[in-house]
Amino acid sequence: MTNGGQALKAKDGKGYTTLGYANGPGATIDTPRADPLQTDTTALDYRQQALVPLGSETHGGDDVLARASGPMAHLVKGTIEQHSLYYIMREALAGSSAE
């Protein structure tokens, strides 16, 4: 992340990415957090930093392609933030009646 061409840094003096994972293989156990400014974050083998060490992440932060029909389907158009799906589904279910 940058501010006027200069990289923003966290309180530990290291850079950071705007996307992070709560869990996954990018977590460190016995070593300090790596500085993304000193790492090629575009490399195919780059592992996004994570908080909890697991063999794989359980939920990503990517936008998703979604399509829908039925109640509130007009809110689901193309690529959206995946966390929005919960709110759309909650609204659609609240508007439907189980008879």
N, C-alpha and C positions, 0 to 999 in steps of 0.2 A: 504494500500500500504506500502511496506517495502523497506528499503535500508540496506542490510547487516544484516537482522534480526531485525532491529530497525524500528518502525513505522514512516512513514513520516507524518508530520503534516502541516496543512494549517496555514495561517497567524494569525488565531484566536487561535492557539495552540491546535486545535482539529484534530483528524484523519479524514480521508475521504475515500470514496470508489471510485473506478475508473469509475463506472457507476452512473450517476445521471439523474434525470428527471427534465425537465423544469416545469412541472406542475403535480399535483396529490395530493392524500391524505397525502403524507409524508411532505407537507409543514407546517411550523409553522407560526403562526400569532403574538402571544403575548409573545412567549418564545424564548430564544436563541436557536440556532442550537444545536441539541444533538451531542454528541461525539460518532461516530461509534465504537471507541475503547472500549467504556464502554457499548456497546449494543451487543446483540447476533444477528448479521446480517444474521445468518443461520436459525433463527427461522421462522416457517411457517407464523407467524403473523407480521413479520418485514415489515415495510413500508420504501421503499427507499426514501431518502431525496429528496425534490422537492423545486423549487423556488416559483411557483405560486400555492396558495391553491385552489384545485378543488376536487370534490367528487371522481373523478377517473382520471387516466392519459389518455391523448389523443394519445400518441405515445411512444412506448417503444424503448429501445436501444438494444434489443436482436438481435442476428443473426437469419436469417430466412432460411428455406428450400425453394428453388425456382427451378423450372424447366421451360424450354422454348423450343419453336420450331420457326423456321423462322430466319430472319436477326439477327445476333449477338447472336444467341442462344448458341454458344460455350462459351460465357462469363458467362452463368448462369449454374453453376454446383454445385448441393448439397447445403450446408450451406454457406451463404455469409452474409456480413454485409448489413443490409437492406438499408442503405443510398446509397449503390452501385447500387441498382436497378434503381434509378433515372437516373444515368449516362448511364447505359446500355440501358435503354429505350430511352433516348434522342439520343444516338448514333444510335440505330436501326431505329428510326423515321427519323433521318436526312439522313440515307442511303436509305430509301424507297421513292418511288415517287408515289404520288397520281395522277392517270391518269383519 
